[in-house]
């Protein structure tokens, strides 16, 4: 999920999508607070006026970026359900593999949701509330899959898997352990066995 800035891709998009694409790449690379509206407009090959025509404020743009990101994560779980119907353990493993794949990329900067929460101190910020709702829905989906898999104590198992997935993202970011993706998949496989 970690995009890199690809000017050739951005140039081919309509203005609104160019702005979102540029913002996403910049937010991943630099964080929300450090990225200015001017930088987003320049990266999008646009103007501030065009950006503000599509997004009233930077906060509205941040919210839209995070909304689209939550849709991408939800789509991963939906695709796994289609790929592995009736096989909840395989769906859980597939989600762990999705997370592990991002951990192994060079320049991994951590979970975009966790990074955004760290920058959005106001508990009432709409983007923060969006992230919290997304994480709660994701936990609910993992709990349901654990129940469907017949795992003992499915809520506890979903909590454990969530802590493994979220923790692995932090450890990959701080470089506290090498080969985090390999260790994560080994642990998830052991828990699902």
C-alpha positions in Angstrom: 0.0 0.0 0.0 3.0 2.3 0.3 2.9 4.4 -2.9 5.9 6.2 -4.3 5.7 9.4 -6.2 5.4 8.6 -9.9 5.0 11.8 -11.9 4.1 9.9 -15.1 1.1 8.3 -13.4 0.0 11.5 -11.7 0.1 13.4 -15.0 -2.4 11.0 -16.6 -5.1 11.4 -14.0 -8.0 14.0 -13.8 -7.3 16.9 -11.5 -9.1 15.6 -8.4 -7.4 12.2 -8.7 -4.0 13.8 -9.4 -4.4 15.8 -6.1 -5.3 12.7 -4.1 -2.5 10.6 -5.7 0.1 13.3 -5.0 -1.2 13.8 -1.4 -1.1 10.1 -0.7 2.5 9.7 -1.9 3.6 12.8 0.1 1.7 11.8 3.2 3.3 8.4 3.1 6.8 9.8 2.6 6.6 12.8 4.9 3.6 12.6 7.2 0.5 14.9 7.2 1.9 17.8 9.1 5.0 18.3 7.1 3.2 18.3 3.7 1.9 21.7 2.6 -0.9 22.4 0.3 1.7 24.1 -2.0 3.7 20.9 -2.1 0.6 18.8 -3.0 -0.4 21.1 -5.7 3.1 21.2 -7.2 3.4 17.4 -7.1 0.0 17.1 -8.7 1.0 19.5 -11.5 -1.9 21.7 -10.3 -2.5 24.9 -8.5 -3.7 25.7 -5.0 -6.9 27.1 -6.4 -7.7 23.8 -8.2 -6.9 21.9 -5.0 -9.2 24.1 -3.0 -11.9 23.8 -5.6 -11.9 20.0 -5.0 -11.0 20.0 -1.3 -12.2 22.9 0.9 -9.3 22.4 3.3 -6.2 20.3 3.8 -8.2 18.4 6.5 -10.9 17.5 4.0 -8.1 16.1 1.7 -6.6 14.1 4.5 -10.0 12.7 5.4 -10.6 11.7 1.8 -7.2 10.1 1.5 -7.8 8.1 4.7 -11.3 7.1 3.5 -9.9 5.7 0.3 -7.2 3.9 2.2 -9.7 2.2 4.5 -11.6 1.1 1.3 -8.4 -0.4 0.0 -7.9 -2.4 3.2 -11.5 -3.5 3.3 -11.2 -4.6 -0.4 -8.3 -6.8 0.6 -10.5 -8.7 3.0 -13.3 -8.8 0.5 -10.9 -10.2 -2.2 -9.6 -12.8 0.2 -13.2 -13.9 1.0 -13.8 -14.4 -2.7 -10.5 -16.1 -3.3 -10.9 -18.5 -0.3 -14.7 -18.9 0.2 -15.5 -21.0 3.3 -11.8 -21.1 4.3 -11.5 -18.5 7.1 -8.0 -19.6 8.2 -6.7 -19.1 4.7 -8.4 -15.6 4.7 -6.7 -14.7 8.0 -3.4 -15.9 6.7 -3.9 -14.0 3.4 -4.5 -10.8 5.4 -1.3 -11.4 7.4 0.5 -12.0 4.1 -0.8 -8.6 2.8 0.5 -6.8 5.9 3.8 -8.7 5.7 4.3 -7.8 2.1 4.3 -4.1 3.0 6.7 -4.6 5.8 9.3 -6.0 3.5 9.4 -3.0 1.2 12.4 -0.8 1.4 11.7 2.6 2.9 8.7 1.2 4.9 7.5 4.1 7.1 5.0 2.3 9.2 1.2 1.9 9.2 -0.3 5.0 7.6 -3.2 4.8 10.1 -0.9 4.7 13.1 1.3 7.5 11.7 -1.8 9.6 11.1 -3.1 9.0 14.6 0.2 10.2 16.0 -0.2 13.5 14.1 -3.9 14.0 14.8 -3.9 14.8 18.5 -7.6 16.0 18.7 -9.7 13.0 19.6 -12.6 14.6 17.8 -10.8 15.1 14.5 -12.9 13.4 11.8 -9.9 11.7 10.3 -9.0 10.2 13.7 -12.6 9.0 14.2 -12.5 7.5 10.7 -9.4 5.5 11.5 -10.8 4.3 14.8 -13.9 3.1 13.1 -11.9 1.4 10.4 -9.8 -0.4 13.0 -12.9 -1.5 15.0 -14.5 -2.9 11.8 -11.3 -4.7 10.8 -11.1 -6.2 14.3 -14.8 -7.3 13.9 -14.0 -9.0 10.6 -11.0 -10.8 12.1 -13.2 -11.9 15.1 -15.8 -13.3 12.7 -13.2 -15.2 10.7 -11.8 -16.7 13.9 -15.3 -17.8 14.9 -15.9 -19.3 11.5 -12.5 -21.1 11.7 -13.6 -22.7 14.9 -10.6 -21.3 16.7 -10.8 -21.5 20.5 -11.7 -18.2 22.2 -12.2 -16.4 18.9 -12.3 -12.9 20.4 -9.0 -13.5 22.2 -7.5 -15.0 19.0 -8.6 -11.9 17.0 -7.1 -9.7 19.7 -3.8 -11.6 19.5 -3.7 -11.5 15.7 -4.5 -7.8 15.8 -1.6 -7.2 18.3 0.7 -9.3 16.1 -0.2 -7.4 12.9 -0.1 -3.9 14.4 3.0 -4.7 16.5 4.8 -6.0 13.4 4.2 -2.7 11.6 5.7 -0.7 14.5 8.7 -3.0 14.8 9.3 -2.9 11.0 9.3 0.9 11.2 11.7 1.1 14.1 14.0 -1.6 12.8 14.0 -3.3 16.3 14.0 -6.8 14.7 15.2 -7.9 11.3 13.0 -9.9 8.9 9.8 -8.8 10.7 7.6 -10.1 7.8 9.1 -13.6 8.1 8.6 -13.7 11.9 5.1 -12.3 11.6 4.0 -15.0 9.2 5.7 -17.7 11.3 3.8 -16.6 14.4 0.4 -16.2 12.6 0.8 -19.7 11.0 1.6 -21.1 14.5 -1.5 -19.4 16.0 -3.8 -20.7 13.2 -2.4 -24.3 13.2 
